[in-house]
Amino acid sequence: MDTGASLEDTGRDGERERNMQAEAVVRERPKRNREATRQRLLEAARDLFGEHGYDGVTVRMIASAAEANMALVNRYFGSKAALFAEVLEGESSLNAVITAPGPPEGPPLPRRLAEHFVRQVHRGPASTLSRMMDRSVGNAEVREILQQHMNAFLVEPIVEQLDGPHARTRALLAATLIMGGGPVRRMFGLADLREAEPAALTDRLEAMFAQALSPTVP
C-alpha cells in the first residue's frame, strides 16, 4: 500500500472540500446582502409612506433612507407602486383576524372583528397601514392598489366566512365599519373611545358587526 499517495489524495480531497466551502460562502454572501438590502428598502418605504403618503415620497428618498442604490428599488420591486403594494401586504394583520378559527376553537367573526377594532383604538398612534392609506388614497394609481389590497385581504376573506345570500354586500358593509373610522379619527381623535370601558365597547361593536354580517334583516 502506497501510504504517501494515499495521504496526498486525502490532502487534495480536503483542499477541494475547503475550496467548495469557500465558494459556497462567497455565493451565499451576496444573497444575504440582497435580502438585507431588500428588507431595508421595505422598512424605509413603510416609514416614509406612513409619514408623507405616496405622492410625498420619491424613490430617491427611499433609497437614501435605506442607504441603498436608487436603482435597486426597481431591481427588487419593479416600481415605487409595486413597493407600496408589498409594504401594504406586510402590514395586513387584519387578515389573520378574519381567517382565525371560529367556534368551537375561537370566537365568532363579529367578536374577532370587534376585539381587533378595540385593540387598534388602544394601541396608541394610528398604525402604519392606516397612515399610509389616509395619506395616499388621493393618488389614482394608489387607489387601484388599495382597492386590490382591500379586496384580497379584507373583503374576500370575509366573504369566504359567510353563508347565505348577498355575502359580498354584507362583507363590504363590515369593511365599511372597519375602515370608515379614518375620517372620524382624524376629525375627533380617539380620546372619547379610549375613555369607554373596553368590554362594553367590544360588545357594542360585536353587535354592529353581527348585524352587518347577518344574512337576514330583523
N, C-alpha and C positions, 0 to 999 in steps of 0.2 A: 504493500500500500504506500503510495506516494504522499506522505504527510504534508510535505511542502506545498504540493499542488493543491491539496485539499484546503490548507489554510489560505492559500492565495484565492481560491474560488470563494471561500467564505468571506474573505475581505472584500472581494468585488461585489458579492451579494449584499453585504452590509452597506457598502458605499452606494450601490444602486438604490437600496431602500431609503437611505438618508436623503439622496437626491430627489426621490419621488416625494418624500415627506416635505422637503423644502419647496418643491414645485407646487404641492398642494396648498401650502401656507401662502405662497405668492398668489395663487389663483383665488384663494378664499379672502385675502385681504381686500382686494378691490370690491368684491361682493359685499363685504361688511361695510366698507366705506360708502358704497352706493346706498345701501339700506339706511345707514346712519344719516347721510345727506338727505335722502328722501324724507325721512322722519322729521328732520329739522325743518325742511320746507313745509311739511304739513303743519307742524306746530306753529311756525311763523305765520303761515297763511290763516290759521284758525284765530290767532290773537289779533292779527291786523284786520281781517274781515269782521270780527266781532266788534272792534273798536271803530272802524271807519266805514264799514259797509263795502259792497263790491266795487262801486264806482270810485270810492276814495282810496283804493289800493291798486298799486301798479305791480307788475312782475318784478321790476327793479327793487321796489320796497321789500317784497317777499324774499328775494334773493339776498338782499343786504342784511335783513334781519336774521336769515338762516346762515349767513356767512358762506354763501354758495355762489357759483357762477350763474348768471341770469339765464343762460342757455339751458341749464339743467331743468328748469321748470317745464319747458316744452318737451325736453327729452323724457322726463319721468312721468309727466301728466298729460301732455298733448297741448294744453292751453290753460289760461287762467280760469276759464269757465269750468273745465274738467277738474281742475284742482279744487275749485269751490265746491263742486259736487262731491268730491271724495271727502272733503272736510265735513260736509253735511252728513254723509254716511257714517263717519266715525263718531258723530255727536248724537246719534239717534238712540238714546236709552229708552225712549217710549216704546219702541218696537218690542223690546224684551218684556215690558209690562203687558202688552197686548197678547203676546204669544205664550206667556207663562201658563202653567197648568191651572185649570179651573177646578170646580168641585169634582170629586171629593178631596183632591190633593191641595187645592188652594181656593182663595175667594173667587166669586164670580167676576166677570169682566167689569160690570159697573163699579164694583167695590175697588178693584185694582186701579181703574182709571181715577176714581175719587182719591184714593190714597196717594197716587202719583201727583195729582194736582196739588194736594196739600203739602206734599214734600217740596214741590217746586216753590210754593209760597214761602216756606220757612227756610229755604236753603241760602238765603242772602241775596246778593246781586243776581240779576237775570242771567240765565245760562248763556253760554257762548252761542248755542243754536238759536235761542230767542233773539239775541242781539244781532246775529248775522241776518236772520230773516227780517227783523224790524227795519234794519238799516240798508237792506239790499233789494227789497221787493219792488222798488221803483224802476229797476232795470228790466227791460223786456226780455233780454236773454236769461237773466236770473229768474224771472217769473216762471219761465218754462222749466228751468232746472228745479225750482222749488215745487212746481206742480207735480213733476215726475217723482220727486223725492217724497212728497206728502202722500201721493197715491201709492207708492211702493212700500213705504214704511209705516203709514198710518191708516189710510182708508181701506186698502185691500186686505191687510191683516185683520182689521175689524170685520170686514165683510165675511171673511173665512170663518169667523167665530159665530156667525149668526145663522139662524134658521128662519124660515118664513118669508113672506113677500117683502119687496122693496128693501132688500138688505143694503144696497148701496146708499139709498136715500137715508136710511137710519144711521149708517156709518158716517156719512157726511154730516149729519146733524150732531153726532157725538164729536166729530172732528172740529166742528164749529165751537162747541163748548170748550174743547181743549185749547184750540189755537186762537179763539176770538178774544181772549183776555189781554192780548198785547196792547191794543189801543186804550183799554181801560187802565191797565197797569201804568202806561205812560202818562195818562192824564191824572190819575188819583194816587198812584203808588200802591204799595201793598200793606201799609200800616194797619188799615182797618181789618183786612183779612187776617193779619198776623195776631191781632188782638182777640179774634174769635177763638173759642175753645176748639182745638184741633179735631176732637172726636165728633163734636156737633157739626163742624164744617164738613167733615168727611161724610157724615150721614146725609146731610143736605145734598151734597154733590152726588152721592151714590143714587139718591132718589132721582136727581135730574138725569144722570146717565142711564139709569134703568128705564126711565120714560122715553128717552131719546132712542134707545135701542130696542124697545118693545115692538113686537110685530103687530100689536093691537093698540087701538086708541080707546081709553076709558070713556 
